[in-house]
Amino acid sequence: MGKYGMITDDDAGALESCLIVSSISAKEDNVPFKILEIGVCHGDTSRGIKNFLDSRGIPFEYYGVDNQRDRPIEIPFDGANMYLGESSEVAYRLPDDFYFILIDGCHCLEHVITDFTIYSNKLSKHGIIAFHDTGKRAQEKNDYQGHGDVNNRNYYIAVRKAINLLKIDERRDFEKVVEIDNFQYDFGGLTVYKKIK
């Protein structure tokens, strides 16, 4: 299993499985396997994805989005397509037809809802969209996301709350395919949906 920065081994295993499945869907559709990562930061997850796919000879196009809130962003590897700025503001510049999208940017309620709402429209049929940091213990962490009212818990890690408000589990165009929540950790967790319509 590869190294992906702040991603647990359980999450990494699920991530790798999702990459394989989504790459097969792109190959069956005879189109490029396009990947989008929202929230690049140090680039460890980006490089982990690249190393994993390269080791299996799977060609891909990588796109990353980051607002540079935590640090100035460097291109994580040669050939990576980077879009710097608020995810909602740069979305129009990115292509459509992604087969894998990882939502791992700002974890506050409004950003998670906005990222899913905008970028799920850029997901191909049979594509996979994954939310990171959905573990129940992660939602309880005192991890202010750096904007908004510090006394409002919606500006802390609120990924699960966002998924619930989006009612993705009740939609007919998505189905949940993975739910990772290792109670050993107060971070991480991965919730994954496949677009079926």
C-alpha positions as CSV (number, residue, x, y, z in Angstrom):
1,M,0.0,0.0,0.0
2,G,1.2,3.5,-0.9
3,K,1.8,6.5,1.4
4,Y,-0.7,9.3,1.1
5,G,0.1,11.8,3.9
6,M,-2.6,12.3,6.5
7,I,-4.6,9.3,5.3
8,T,-4.9,6.2,7.5
9,D,-4.1,2.7,6.1
10,D,-7.8,1.9,6.0
11,D,-8.5,5.0,4.0
12,A,-5.6,4.3,1.7
13,G,-6.7,0.8,0.9
14,A,-10.2,2.1,0.0
15,L,-8.7,4.9,-2.0
16,E,-6.6,2.5,-4.0
17,S,-9.6,0.3,-4.7
18,C,-11.6,3.3,-5.9
19,L,-8.8,4.3,-8.2
20,I,-8.7,0.9,-9.8
21,V,-12.5,0.7,-10.2
22,S,-12.8,4.2,-11.7
23,S,-9.8,3.6,-14.0
24,I,-11.6,0.5,-15.4
25,S,-14.8,2.6,-16.0
26,A,-12.8,5.2,-18.0
27,K,-11.0,2.5,-20.0
28,E,-14.4,0.8,-20.8
29,D,-15.7,4.1,-22.0
30,N,-12.5,4.6,-24.0
31,V,-11.8,8.0,-22.6
32,P,-8.9,9.5,-20.5
33,F,-8.9,8.6,-16.8
34,K,-9.2,12.1,-15.2
35,I,-8.7,12.6,-11.5
36,L,-9.6,15.6,-9.4
37,E,-8.3,16.3,-5.9
38,I,-9.9,19.2,-4.1
39,G,-7.4,20.2,-1.3
40,V,-3.8,19.4,-2.3
41,C,-1.8,21.1,0.6
42,H,1.6,19.4,0.8
43,G,0.9,17.1,-2.2
44,D,1.4,13.8,-0.3
45,T,-1.9,12.4,-1.4
46,S,-1.4,13.6,-5.0
47,R,2.0,11.9,-5.1
48,G,0.6,8.8,-3.5
49,I,-2.1,8.6,-6.2
50,K,0.5,9.1,-8.9
51,N,2.9,6.5,-7.5
52,F,0.1,3.9,-7.1
53,L,-1.2,4.4,-10.7
54,D,2.3,4.5,-12.2
55,S,3.2,1.3,-10.5
56,R,0.3,-0.4,-12.2
57,G,0.8,1.2,-15.6
58,I,-2.5,3.1,-15.5
59,P,-2.4,6.3,-17.5
60,F,-4.3,9.3,-16.0
61,E,-4.7,13.0,-16.0
62,Y,-4.4,14.7,-12.6
63,Y,-6.1,18.0,-11.7
64,G,-5.7,19.6,-8.3
65,V,-7.5,22.5,-6.7
66,D,-6.3,24.4,-3.6
67,N,-7.0,27.9,-2.1
68,Q,-3.6,28.0,-0.5
69,R,-5.1,28.8,2.9
70,D,-2.7,26.5,4.8
71,R,0.4,27.1,2.7
72,P,1.7,28.2,-0.7
73,I,1.1,25.3,-3.1
74,E,3.8,23.7,-5.2
75,I,3.0,21.5,-8.1
76,P,3.1,18.0,-6.5
77,F,4.6,16.3,-9.6
78,D,5.5,17.0,-13.2
79,G,2.3,16.9,-15.4
80,A,-0.1,17.8,-12.6
81,N,-2.7,20.4,-13.6
82,M,-3.1,22.9,-10.7
83,Y,-5.9,25.4,-10.2
84,L,-5.3,27.8,-7.3
85,G,-8.1,29.7,-5.7
86,E,-11.4,29.0,-4.0
87,S,-12.8,25.7,-5.3
88,S,-16.1,27.4,-6.2
89,E,-14.4,30.1,-8.1
90,V,-12.0,28.0,-10.3
91,A,-14.5,25.2,-11.1
92,Y,-15.5,26.8,-14.4
93,R,-11.9,26.5,-15.6
94,L,-11.7,22.7,-15.1
95,P,-12.8,20.1,-17.6
96,D,-15.8,17.8,-17.2
97,D,-15.9,14.0,-17.3
98,F,-13.8,13.1,-14.2
99,Y,-13.9,9.5,-13.2
100,F,-12.5,10.1,-9.7
101,I,-13.0,13.1,-7.4
102,L,-11.6,13.4,-3.9
103,I,-13.2,16.1,-1.8
104,D,-10.5,16.9,0.9
105,G,-10.4,20.7,0.9
106,C,-11.9,22.9,3.6
107,H,-14.0,20.6,5.8
108,C,-16.5,23.2,7.0
109,L,-20.2,22.6,6.2
110,E,-20.6,25.2,3.5
111,H,-17.4,24.3,1.6
112,V,-18.2,20.5,1.5
113,I,-21.8,21.2,0.4
114,T,-20.5,23.6,-2.3
115,D,-17.8,21.3,-3.5
116,F,-20.2,18.4,-3.9
117,T,-22.9,20.5,-5.6
118,I,-20.5,22.0,-8.1
119,Y,-18.1,19.2,-8.8
120,S,-20.5,16.2,-8.8
121,N,-21.8,17.8,-12.1
122,K,-18.3,17.3,-13.5
123,L,-18.3,13.5,-12.6
124,S,-18.9,11.0,-15.4
125,K,-21.5,8.3,-15.2
126,H,-20.0,5.4,-13.2
127,G,-17.5,7.9,-11.8
128,I,-16.6,7.9,-8.1
129,I,-16.6,10.8,-5.7
130,A,-15.0,10.4,-2.2
131,F,-15.3,12.6,0.9
132,H,-12.3,12.4,3.2
133,D,-12.4,13.0,7.0
134,T,-15.9,11.5,7.5
135,G,-15.0,9.5,10.6
136,K,-17.4,10.1,13.5
137,R,-14.5,11.0,15.9
138,A,-13.1,13.5,13.3
139,Q,-16.4,15.4,13.5
140,E,-15.9,15.8,17.2
141,K,-12.4,17.3,16.9
142,N,-11.8,20.9,17.9
143,D,-10.4,21.6,14.4
144,Y,-11.5,25.1,13.4
145,Q,-11.2,25.4,9.6
146,G,-9.8,29.0,9.6
147,H,-12.8,31.1,8.5
148,G,-16.3,31.9,9.8
149,D,-17.5,32.2,13.3
150,V,-15.1,30.3,15.6
151,N,-18.1,29.6,17.9
152,N,-20.1,28.0,15.2
153,R,-19.4,24.2,14.9
154,N,-20.3,24.3,11.2
155,Y,-16.9,26.0,10.7
156,Y,-15.1,23.0,12.2
157,I,-15.0,19.5,10.6
158,A,-18.6,19.0,9.4
159,V,-18.2,16.6,6.5
160,R,-20.8,14.1,7.8
161,K,-23.3,16.9,8.5
162,A,-22.8,18.1,5.0
163,I,-23.4,14.7,3.5
164,N,-26.6,14.4,5.5
165,L,-27.9,17.8,4.5
166,L,-27.1,17.0,0.8
167,K,-29.2,13.8,1.2
168,I,-26.9,11.9,-1.1
169,D,-28.1,8.6,0.4
170,E,-31.6,9.4,-0.8
171,R,-30.7,10.3,-4.3
172,R,-31.3,8.0,-7.3
173,D,-28.2,9.2,-9.2
174,F,-25.6,8.1,-6.6
175,E,-25.1,5.0,-4.5
176,K,-22.8,4.6,-1.5
177,V,-20.1,2.1,-2.2
178,V,-17.6,2.5,0.7
179,E,-17.8,3.7,4.3
180,I,-14.6,3.7,6.3
181,D,-14.6,4.8,9.9
182,N,-11.8,3.4,12.1
183,F,-12.6,4.5,15.7
184,Q,-8.9,4.1,16.5
185,Y,-8.4,7.6,14.9
186,D,-9.8,11.0,15.5
187,F,-9.1,11.9,11.9
188,G,-9.7,10.4,8.6
189,G,-12.6,8.2,7.4
190,L,-13.7,7.9,3.8
191,T,-17.2,7.9,2.4
192,V,-17.5,7.1,-1.3
193,Y,-20.3,7.3,-3.8
194,K,-20.6,6.1,-7.4
195,K,-22.6,8.0,-9.9
196,I,-25.1,5.7,-11.4
197,K,-27.2,8.0,-13.7
